[in-house]
């Protein structure tokens, strides 16, 4: 057999003509979804596909029989025709055009759903309680600070104590000598080698953190020193004499500048994380923003006057250097967020209670507030979500107002000092816990300890 004949034979084997002329006989007529290939009129189908006119092909006997059987499937119980597998999409005429704003809102909601995380809650119980007898019930003082070596410094009236969070060891650092003197402010240096203590007698004493010896005494104020803040080797102090003093602790003549723009006691001082901006709050209801290089000229950057009471609580946002949080006293009760770059208030919420302290969460976008006199948040710690400032939760443990807050070096624990003479430790800034887990709740009960700080 030559190649040409073999090619004709193979091509004819699958040609439409061959299948039509010599069909294979079967006992069944095929299925309407899987038809029998031998029953197909392939020549007619090929013509229908290649012909461009609109005239339909001639009906075959098989098609007519198929249509009669199909009619029985397309009638309802009353004999009326109905439609099967109808697409019921909305017609174009009924679709409303969506604005870009609506589309953006839908995208944001989709992102929130896709990025859903477990809701964080305020812990139900303290992890530890310490007695703090004789702590002064004075809103204008700042007598507690947690150093980077995990040692808490707290002043109880005349005495300054250190509590080691690792060993629970308590050490007495100093005690005021005169009868009416007391420790009015405390702050650790950034390297945690020095403790600064301000006194009612208007002096500041620097103590060595290991030997507890007084290594220096700084003067310049005329009345009690209610707040102090470190910025590297510069120690800034605010006093009841309305002045703010910067000391360079390396120099023999330590006084760098003495500025007096507040008209009442300076009760709040906070340096930004960059160290170039200082925020000061006073009993004149004002907040001033200072450039570190221009303080000696007494030219401030901004003067915020939206509060209606004393401003002691100040806190810089750890993830946005331009945002400062401030809290007002009893007649104000608002937490305000300021953009110091623009000099504008970007958010304000009314807590209906005196705000004694504010602390940012460095692990989650949250801020914690400690409250005193008031109605809704009285004597509570409240956790707020940033930037919406919606309340996440609160504590009800303190019997009196929460005067001071301080944060552990790892940023997970906060200690609150109350006028009820207790220090309460809260694991409030840690990762979100499974609220359905009985194990986590059991651990919190087992870790609940009470230790007197006497």
Secondary structure, DSSP 8 states (H G I E B T S, - for coil): --HHHHHHHHHHHT-HHHHHHT----SS---SSS--GGG--HHHHHHHHH--SS------HHHHHHHHHHHHHSB-TTS-B--SS------GGG-----HHHHHHHHHHHHHHHT--------SS-SEEEE-TT----TT-B-EEE-TTSEEEEEETTEEEEEETTT--EEEEEE--STT--EEEEEE-TTSSEEEEEETTS-EEEEETTT--EEEEE---SS-EEEEEEETTEEEEEETTS-EEEEETTSSS-EEEEE---SS-EEEEEE-TTSSEEEEEETTS-EEEEEGGGGGGT--SEEE---SS-EEEEEE-TT-TTEEEEEE-TTT-EEEEEETTTTEEEEEEE-SEEEEEEEEETTTTEEEEEEEEESTTTT-EEEEETTT--EEEE----SS-EEEEEE-TTSS-EEEEETTSEEEEE--SS----TT-HHHHHHHHHT-EEE---
